[in-house]
Amino acid sequence: MKAVQLEELLKSLPRKPGVYLFKDIQDHVLYIGKASNLNHRVRSYFSSPLSPSPKLQRLINKISDFEFIVTDSEQEALILECNLIKRYRPRYNIRLKDDKAFPYLKINLSEEWPRVSITRRLEEDGSRYFGPFASAGSVRQTLKLIKKIFPFRSCNKAITGNDNRPCLNYYIHRCLGPCIGVVTKEEYAEIINQVILFLEGKRELVLRELKRKMAAASSQFHFEKAALLRDQIQAVERVIEGQKIATTVKGEQDVIALAQTKDQAYVEIFFIRNSKLIGREHFLMEGIQEEKPSQIMASFIKQYYVSASFIPPLILLQYPVDDVAVITEWLKAKRERKVSLQVPKRGAKKQLVDMVAQNANQSLELAKVKQTAPESITSSLEELKRRLQLPQTPLRIECYDISNIQGSLAVGSMVVFDKGLPKPAQYRHFRIKTVVGANDYAMMQEVIRRRFKRSVSTEGTWSIIPDLILIDGGKGQLNATLEVLHQLEMKTIPTASLAKQREEVFLPNKSKPVDIPQGSPALHLLQRIRDEAHRFALGYHQRLRHKEGIMSILDSIPGIGPKRKKALLRKFGSIQTIKQASLDELTKTSGITLTLAHRIKESSEEIRP
């Protein structure tokens, strides 16, 4: 964005609460934020902070335009921010993964014979909703549990009470049979009320009512009905027994903790109702790079509770959240009663938070295991073959990356994944030799040329041709690579590139990126390979920088030649230790005279670790 244009846009910002949307040159939404004062908040991005994070600096560099929406209050801005993040899913926002429509359990109380169903729409229609659940599997498991305990109907047929015969569910005591008219609406409504109490966590109330009804049935010699109620009681008691936890908790509360990797956070939430743990869910958060846990926690709370069917009076957190006053007021308005956010430091509440944090870590480790499980890798490779239209499953994938600072100490890396797993013994480094200045395309061409020339002239692993070449970069790096492959008559090797900016995959001769969903296992595999190539290249580049720093510093001191340099490094181990050494310690080094020791000390201000 031009400075003049930017200044004019900034002048238009009101000093009111609202939401702002940063956009790139292609009009894609990059980031959405809220503010109590739009003028102050948006201007702060362009006021040259002393040390912006790399993520913030990348965002600022890409901003080409921005919009804003004025709201009446900061609470309204918070709600609007959540809805817009859900709609646009901006790359630079922390966001719930795949949150477009989380599932709920729904009981439509307006029906004569209510059912319990799964829905992904939370509506103001008088129905009772429970959720959101993290996945369809999770909500189905809950539905299966309550269906085993409570005999409500699960069919879609119109209930007249005049059917000739019931379905199988009636005979196995999973339905009361309203279709054949053997149950009254009042009796059926009692069952639905028990389901609601059970889902609310008031399971002791359900248990007491069932025991009362069983005693009444038994006293009236309705022994078959009493036996069915007994089975229900035992089922509810098993659920309650499974909800006991080591720590003593009271009342209703949600407990939230997280574990994070470089690019994802696993947020675990435990639901305490009526002093019992009635359930748990875990959610994935994306876009967390370089973000603090407190920021991740705040983003989760806003995005989860904006569509939650119930908000408890107490929410226990592992980390404090940003904007705690605004979030608390917003939750209070949604619940219509007080809501407290607490980060416990000791006692039973702290034990409970620690337990949830431990579960979050275990979920994270389990997810890592699943990603590297043979069946998961196989399905990822097959999906990759399909989406990239490869002639065969890419069992061997080679990925290439370049690392340099304005052309200096440029290096390339080659990493190899065989059947979806890294093969470190076959990784290779390349020190760029022929390219002068910052020209990433030419550097990539040099690396590709050197690697595939060796495939002809050298035996061993160099002679193995990959099923897929993956380039870290966009269309430019891809086209530069294809040019070399054509020159070497190896243009039949499938090649693709993965651009960091929007995690887009490009193929030869296609102007638009390949359609691979963000949550796709195939894309996750490509990202793992790309990140490994980047790590390998960066590590080599940093080692060269460190070595170059040592060489240039010692070489600049008159009288320090190769032998004396080697003797100093052998004795002291590092430049920092040499800098801190006394004159007496320096002169005890082989070949270092008092005069040289003085020169080293005089140059110490230029020496860096």
C-alpha positions in Angstrom: 0.0 0.0 0.0 1.4 3.4 -1.0 2.2 5.7 2.0 -0.1 8.5 0.7 -3.0 6.2 0.1 -2.5 4.6 3.5 -2.5 7.9 5.3 -5.7 8.9 3.6 -7.3 5.6 4.6 -6.1 6.0 8.2 -7.6 9.5 8.4 -11.0 8.0 7.7 -11.0 5.8 10.8 -13.4 6.8 13.5 -12.6 6.8 17.2 -15.4 4.2 17.8 -15.6 0.5 18.5 -15.8 -1.8 15.6 -14.1 -4.5 13.4 -11.4 -4.1 10.9 -10.5 -6.3 7.9 -7.0 -6.3 6.4 -6.8 -7.4 2.7 -4.1 -8.2 0.3 -3.6 -7.0 -3.3 -6.0 -9.7 -4.6 -8.7 -8.5 -2.2 -8.3 -11.7 0.0 -9.0 -11.1 3.7 -5.8 -11.6 5.6 -6.8 -10.7 9.2 -9.9 -9.6 11.1 -9.7 -7.9 14.5 -11.9 -5.9 16.9 -11.2 -2.7 18.6 -12.6 -0.4 21.2 -11.1 2.5 19.2 -10.7 1.7 15.5 -8.5 4.8 14.9 -6.0 3.9 17.6 -5.9 0.1 16.9 -5.5 0.1 13.2 -2.9 2.9 13.3 -0.9 0.9 15.7 -0.1 -1.7 13.0 1.6 1.0 10.8 3.4 3.0 13.6 6.7 1.1 13.2 6.8 -1.0 16.5 10.3 -1.6 17.8 10.3 -5.3 17.4 7.2 -6.8 15.6 7.0 -10.5 15.6 7.8 -12.2 12.3 4.2 -13.2 11.8 3.0 -9.6 12.4 5.7 -8.2 10.0 4.6 -10.7 7.3 1.0 -9.5 7.8 1.9 -5.8 7.6 4.0 -6.4 4.4 1.0 -8.0 2.6 -1.7 -5.4 3.6 -2.9 -3.6 0.5 -6.2 -2.3 1.7 -8.5 -2.4 4.7 -12.2 -2.0 5.6 -13.9 -1.4 8.9 -17.4 -1.8 10.4 -18.5 0.4 13.3 -20.5 -1.1 16.1 -22.3 0.3 19.1 -20.1 -1.5 21.7 -17.0 -3.6 22.0 -19.2 -6.6 22.9 -20.9 -6.2 19.6 -17.6 -5.9 17.9 -16.5 -9.2 19.5 -19.6 -11.0 18.2 -19.1 -9.6 14.7 -15.4 -10.5 14.8 -16.2 -14.1 15.6 -18.8 -14.4 12.8 -16.5 -12.8 10.2 -13.6 -15.1 11.2 -15.9 -18.1 10.8 -17.0 -16.8 7.4 -13.6 -15.7 5.8 -11.2 -18.0 7.8 -8.3 -15.5 7.4 -4.8 -16.9 7.3 -3.4 -14.7 10.0 -6.2 -15.2 12.6 -6.2 -18.0 15.2 -9.2 -20.0 14.2 -11.1 -23.2 15.0 -10.3 -25.9 12.4 -13.3 -27.0 10.4 -15.7 -25.0 12.5 -18.1 -24.2 9.7 -20.9 -26.3 11.2 -20.2 -28.3 14.4 -22.9 -30.9 15.2 -25.4 -30.6 18.0 -28.0 -32.9 19.6 -31.5 -31.4 19.0 -34.8 -32.2 20.8 -37.7 -30.5 19.0 -40.2 -29.9 21.8 -42.8 -28.5 19.3 -43.4 -32.0 18.0 -46.1 -34.2 19.5 -43.7 -37.1 19.9 -40.3 -35.4 20.1 -37.2 -37.2 18.8 -33.5 -36.7 19.5 -31.6 -35.9 16.3 -28.3 -34.6 15.1 -28.2 -31.2 13.5 -25.5 -28.7 12.4 -27.8 -25.6 12.7 -28.4 -23.8 15.9 -31.7 -22.0 15.6 -34.0 -19.9 17.8 -37.0 -22.3 17.3 -37.8 -23.4 20.8 -35.9 -26.7 20.5 -33.4 -27.8 23.1 -29.8 -28.0 21.8 -26.8 -29.7 23.4 -23.3 -29.0 22.1 -21.4 -28.2 20.0 -19.6 -31.5 19.7 -16.1 -31.6 18.2 -17.1 -34.2 15.5 -20.0 -36.2 14.1 -18.4 -39.3 15.7 -18.6 -37.7 19.1 -22.2 -36.7 18.8 -23.2 -40.1 17.5 -21.6 -41.8 20.4 -23.6 -39.6 22.8 -26.8 -40.3 20.9 -26.1 -44.0 21.0 -25.6 -43.9 24.8 -28.9 -42.1 25.5 -30.7 -44.4 23.1 -29.6 -47.4 25.1 -30.9 -45.9 28.3 -34.1 -44.1 27.3 -36.8 -45.6 25.0 -37.6 -42.6 22.8 -38.5 -43.0 19.2 -35.9 -42.6 16.4 -38.1 -43.0 13.4 -39.4 -40.3 11.0 -42.9 -41.7 10.5 -46.1 -39.8 11.2 -47.4 -41.0 14.6 -51.1 -41.8 14.5 -51.2 -44.6 17.1 -53.1 -46.8 14.6 -50.2 -48.9 13.1 -50.8 -52.6 13.0 -47.4 -53.5 14.3 -44.4 -51.7 15.8 -40.8 -51.9 14.6 -38.0 -54.0 16.1 -37.0 -51.2 18.6 -40.3 -51.8 20.5 -39.6 -55.4 21.0 -36.0 -54.8 22.3 -37.3 -52.1 24.6 -35.7 -49.2 22.8 -39.0 -47.5 22.0 -42.3 -47.2 23.9 -44.3 -47.8 20.8 -46.3 -44.5 20.2 -47.0 -45.7 16.7 -49.3 -48.5 18.0 -50.9 -46.3 20.7 -49.6 -48.2 23.8 -48.1 -45.1 25.5 -49.7 -41.8 26.3 -48.2 -38.4 25.4 -47.7 -37.7 29.1 -45.7 -40.9 29.6 -43.6 -40.2 26.5 -43.0 -36.6 27.6 -41.6 -38.0 30.9 -39.0 -39.9 28.9 -38.0 -36.9 26.9 -37.7 -34.8 30.1 -35.4 -37.5 31.5 -33.2 -37.3 28.4 -33.0 -33.5 28.8 -32.0 -33.8 32.5 -29.4 -36.5 31.6 -27.8 -34.3 28.9 -27.8 -31.3 31.3 -25.8 -33.4 33.8 -28.6 -33.8 36.3 -28.2 -37.5 36.4 -28.9 -38.0 40.1 -32.4 -36.4 39.5 -33.0 -38.9 36.7 -31.8 -41.8 39.0 -34.1 -40.8 41.8 -37.1 -40.5 39.5 -36.4 -43.9 37.9 -36.1 -45.5 41.4 -39.4 -43.9 42.4 -41.2 -45.2 39.3 -39.6 -48.7 39.8 -40.9 -48.9 43.3 -44.4 -47.8 42.2 -44.5 -50.4 39.4 -43.3 -53.1 41.8 -45.9 -52.2 44.4 -48.6 -52.4 41.7 -47.3 -55.9 40.6 -46.2 -54.5 37.2 -43.0 -56.6 37.4 -42.1 -56.4 33.7 -42.2 -52.6 33.8 -40.2 -52.7 37.0 -37.6 -54.9 35.4 -37.2 -52.5 32.5 -36.8 -49.5 34.9 -34.3 -51.5 36.9 -32.2 -52.0 33.7 -32.4 -48.2 33.1 -31.3 -47.5 36.7 -28.3 -49.8 36.3 -27.3 -48.1 33.0 -27.5 -44.6 34.5 -25.5 -45.8 37.6 -22.8 -47.1 35.3 -22.6 -43.7 33.6 -22.4 -41.8 36.9 -19.7 -44.2 38.2 -17.7 -43.5 35.1 -18.0 -39.7 35.7 -16.2 -39.7 39.1 -12.9 -37.9 39.1 -10.1 -37.7 41.6 -10.5 -34.0 42.4 -13.5 -32.7 44.3 -15.5 -30.2 42.3 -18.8 -28.5 42.9 -21.5 -27.0 40.7 -21.3 -26.4 37.0 -18.2 -25.4 35.2 -16.2 -25.8 32.0 -12.4 -26.5 32.3 -10.2 -25.6 29.3 -6.5 -26.3 28.7 -4.4 -26.7 25.6 -1.2 -28.2 24.1 0.4 -26.8 21.0 2.8 -27.6 18.2 4.3 -25.2 15.7 1.2 -24.7 13.7 -1.7 -26.3 15.6 -3.2 -26.2 19.1 -5.2 -29.0 20.7 -7.8 -27.5 23.1 -9.4 -29.9 25.5 -12.6 -28.9 27.3 -14.2 -30.8 30.2 -17.8 -30.3 31.1 -18.7 -30.4 34.8 -22.4 -30.4 35.5 -24.0 -31.0 38.9 -20.5 -31.7 40.3 -19.9 -34.5 37.8 -17.8 -34.8 34.7 -20.5 -35.4 32.0 -18.3 -35.2 28.9 -15.2 -33.8 27.2 -14.3 -32.6 23.7 -11.1 -31.5 22.0 -10.8 -29.0 19.2 -8.1 -28.0 16.8 -6.9 -24.4 16.4 -5.0 -23.3 13.3 -3.1 -20.1 12.5 -1.3 -20.2 15.9 2.2 -19.6 14.6 4.2 -17.3 17.0 1.0 -16.7 19.1 1.0 -16.8 22.9 -1.1 -19.4 24.7 -3.2 -16.6 26.2 -4.1 -15.4 22.7 -4.9 -18.9 21.6 -7.1 -19.4 24.7 -9.0 -16.1 24.1 -9.6 -17.0 20.4 -11.0 -20.4 21.4 -13.3 -19.0 24.0 -14.8 -16.4 21.6 -15.2 -18.9 18.7 -16.5 -21.8 20.9 -19.0 -19.9 23.1 -20.4 -17.8 20.3 -22.3 -21.0 19.2 -22.4 -23.0 22.5 -25.9 -24.1 23.6 -25.0 -23.6 27.3 -22.6 -21.4 29.2 -21.8 -22.3 32.9 -21.3 -19.8 35.6 -17.6 -20.7 36.0 -15.0 -21.3 33.3 -11.6 -22.6 34.6 -8.6 -21.8 32.3 -5.0 -23.0 32.0 -3.9 -19.5 30.9 -5.3 -16.0 31.4 -6.9 -14.5 28.3 -6.6 -11.2 26.5 -9.6 -8.9 26.7 -10.8 -10.6 29.8 -13.2 -7.8 30.8 -14.9 -7.6 27.3 -15.1 -11.4 27.0 -16.6 -11.7 30.5 -19.3 -9.1 29.8 -20.1 -10.8 26.5 -20.5 -14.2 28.2 -22.6 -12.6 30.9 -24.9 -11.1 28.3 -25.3 -14.4 26.5 -26.0 -16.4 29.7 -28.1 -13.5 31.2 -26.3 -14.2 34.5 -22.8 -13.7 35.9 -19.9 -15.7 34.3 -16.5 -15.9 35.9 -13.2 -16.7 34.1 -10.6 -18.1 36.5 -7.0 -19.3 36.2 -6.6 -21.3 39.5 -3.2 -21.4 41.1 -3.7 -24.0 43.8 -6.2 -26.5 45.3 -8.8 -28.8 43.7 -9.5 -26.4 40.8 -5.8 -26.3 39.9 -5.7 -30.1 40.0 -8.6 -30.2 37.6 -7.0 -27.8 35.2 -3.8 -29.9 35.3 -5.7 -33.0 34.5 -7.3 -31.4 31.5 -3.9 -30.1 30.4 -2.5 -33.6 30.7 -5.4 -34.9 28.5 -4.7 -32.2 25.9 -1.1 -33.3 25.8 -2.1 -36.9 25.4 -4.5 -36.0 22.6 -1.7 -34.1 20.9 0.6 -37.1 21.1 -2.1 -39.5 19.9 -2.7 -37.2 16.9 1.1 -37.3 16.1 1.0 -41.1 16.2 -2.1 -41.3 14.0 -0.3 -39.0 11.4 2.6 -41.5 11.1 0.4 -44.7 11.4 0.9 -46.9 8.3 -2.8 -46.8 7.3 -2.8 -43.0 7.7 0.3 -42.5 5.5 -1.0 -45.0 2.9 -4.3 -43.1 2.6 -2.4 -39.7 2.4 -0.2 -41.0 -0.4 -3.2 -42.3 -2.3 -5.0 -39.0 -1.9 -1.9 -37.2 -3.1 -1.8 -39.4 -6.2 -5.4 -38.6 -6.9 -5.3 -34.9 -6.2 -2.1 -34.2 -8.1 -3.1 -36.7 -10.9 0.2 -38.6 -10.6 0.8 -41.7 -12.7 1.6 -43.8 -9.6 1.6 -43.5 -5.8 4.4 -41.2 -4.8 6.4 -43.6 -2.6 9.6 -41.5 -2.9 9.2 -37.8 -2.6 12.2 -35.4 -2.8 11.7 -31.8 -1.5 14.1 -28.9 -2.2 14.5 -25.5 -0.4 16.9 -22.6 -0.5 18.2 -20.6 2.5 20.2 -17.3 2.3 20.4 -13.8 3.5 20.3 -11.4 0.5 22.3 -13.9 -1.5 25.1 -14.5 1.1 26.0 -18.0 2.3 23.3 -19.4 0.1 22.6 -23.1 0.5 20.1 -25.6 -0.8 18.6 -28.7 0.8 17.2 -32.0 -0.4 15.1 -34.2 1.9 13.8 -37.6 1.1 10.5 -39.2 2.3 10.1 -42.8 1.5 6.6 -44.3 1.8 5.6 -41.1 3.8 8.5 -41.3 6.3 11.7 -39.3 6.4 15.0 -40.9 5.3 17.6 -38.7 7.0 20.5 -40.8 5.7 19.6 -39.7 2.1 19.3 -36.0 2.9 21.8 -33.8 1.1 23.1 -30.2 1.4 24.2 -28.0 -1.5 26.5 -25.0 -1.1 25.5 -22.6 -3.9 28.5 -22.0 -6.1 27.5 -20.3 -9.4 24.9 -17.7 -8.4 25.9 -14.2 -7.3 23.4 -12.0 -5.4 19.8 -12.8 -4.1 18.3 -14.9 -6.9 16.3 -17.8 -5.5 15.2 -19.0 -8.9 18.8 -19.4 -10.1 19.8 -21.0 -6.9 17.0 -23.6 -7.1 18.1 -24.3 -10.7 21.7 -24.9 -9.6 20.5 -27.4 -6.9 18.2 -29.2 -9.3 20.8 -29.4 -12.0 23.6 -30.7 -9.7 21.2 -33.3 -8.1 19.9 -34.8 -11.4 23.2 -34.7 -13.2 24.4 -37.0 -10.5 21.5 -39.4 -11.1 23.2 -40.2 -14.5 26.8 -40.1 -13.5 26.7 -41.6 -10.0 25.3 -44.9 -8.6 23.7 -45.5 -5.2 20.9 -43.3 -3.8 21.7 -40.5 -6.3 20.6 -42.8 -9.2 17.1 -43.2 -7.7 14.5 -41.1 -9.5 11.7 -39.8 -7.3 8.0 -40.3 -7.9 7.5 -36.7 -7.0 9.7 -33.6 -6.8 8.3 -31.0 -4.3 9.6 -27.4 -4.5 9.3 -25.0 -1.5 7.9 -21.9 -3.3 5.3 -20.7 -5.7 4.9 -20.6 -9.5 8.3 -18.9 -10.0 10.3 -21.6 -8.3 8.3 -24.3 -10.0 8.9 -22.9 -13.5 12.6 -22.4 -12.8 12.8 -26.1 -11.8 10.9 -27.3 -14.8 13.3 -25.4 -17.1 16.2 -27.4 -15.8 14.4 -30.7 -15.9 13.6 -30.0 -19.6 17.2 -29.3 -20.3 18.2 -32.5 -18.7 15.5 -34.4 -20.6 13.8 -35.4 -17.3 10.6 -33.5 -17.8 8.5 -36.7 -17.2 9.3 -36.6 -13.4 6.1 -35.3 -11.7 6.8 -31.9 -10.1 4.8 -29.6 -7.8 5.5 -26.6 -5.5 4.0 -25.6 -2.2 3.8 -21.9 -1.5 4.0 -20.8 2.2 1.8 -17.7 1.8 -1.5 -19.5 1.4 -0.3 -23.2 1.5 -1.2 -23.5 -2.2 0.0 -26.4 -4.3 0.9 -25.6 -7.9 1.4 -28.0 -10.9 3.0 -27.4 -14.2 1.0 -25.7 -16.9 -1.9 -24.8 -14.5 -2.5 -21.2 -13.6 -4.6 -22.0 -10.5 -3.5 -23.9 -7.5 -4.7 -27.5 -7.0 -7.9 -27.8 -5.0 -6.7 -29.5 -1.7 -8.7 -28.7 1.4 -6.8 -27.2 4.3 -7.6 -30.1 6.6 -6.6 -32.7 4.0 -4.1 -35.5 5.1 -2.4 -35.1 1.7 -1.7 -31.4 2.3 -0.5 -32.2 5.8 2.0 -34.6 4.4 3.3 -32.1 1.9 3.6 -29.5 4.6 5.6 -31.9 6.8 8.0 -32.6 3.9 8.3 -28.9 3.1 8.9 -28.0 6.7 11.6 -30.6 7.0 13.4 -29.3 3.9 13.2 -25.8 5.3 14.5 -26.9 8.7 17.4 -28.8 7.1 18.4 -25.9 4.8 18.1 -23.3 7.6 20.2 -25.4 10.0 23.0 -25.7 7.4 22.8 -22.0 6.7 23.0 -21.1 10.4 26.1 -23.3 10.9 27.8 -21.7 7.9 26.9 -18.2 9.3 28.4 -19.1 12.7 31.5 -20.6 11.1 31.9 -17.5 8.8 31.5 -15.2 11.8 34.3 -17.0 13.7 36.6 -16.9 10.7 36.0 -13.3 9.8 36.5 -12.1 13.4 39.7 -13.9 14.1 41.1 -13.2 10.6 40.7 -9.5 11.2 43.3 -9.5 14.0 46.9 -9.0 12.7 49.2 -11.9 13.7 46.4 -14.5 14.1 47.0 -17.1 11.4 45.4 -20.5 10.8 47.5 -22.3 13.5 46.9 -19.7 16.2 43.2 -19.5 15.3 43.0 -23.3 15.6 44.8 -23.2 19.0 42.5 -20.5 20.4 39.3 -22.4 19.3 40.6 -25.7 20.6 41.4 -24.2 24.0 38.4 -21.9 24.5 35.8 -23.6 22.3 33.9 -20.5 21.2 34.3 -16.8 20.3 32.3 -15.8 23.4 34.7 -17.6 25.7 37.7 -16.0 23.9 36.1 -12.6 24.4 35.7 -13.2 28.2 39.2 -14.7 28.7 41.8 -12.7 30.6 45.2 -11.7 29.2 46.9 -14.3 31.4 44.6 -17.0 30.0 45.2 -15.9 26.4 49.0 -15.9 26.8 48.9 -19.5 28.0 47.6 -20.5 24.6 50.2 -21.9 22.2 51.6 -19.1 19.9 49.8 -16.2 21.6 52.2 -13.6 22.9 51.3 -10.7 25.3 51.1 -8.4 22.3 48.7 -10.6 20.5 46.6 -11.0 23.7 46.3 -7.2 23.9 45.2 -7.1 20.2 42.5 -9.8 20.9 41.2 -7.8 23.9 41.2 -4.6 21.9 39.1 -6.3 19.2 36.8 -7.9 21.8 34.0 -5.3 21.2 33.7 -6.5 17.6 33.5 -10.2 18.7 30.1 -11.7 18.8 29.1 -15.2 19.9 
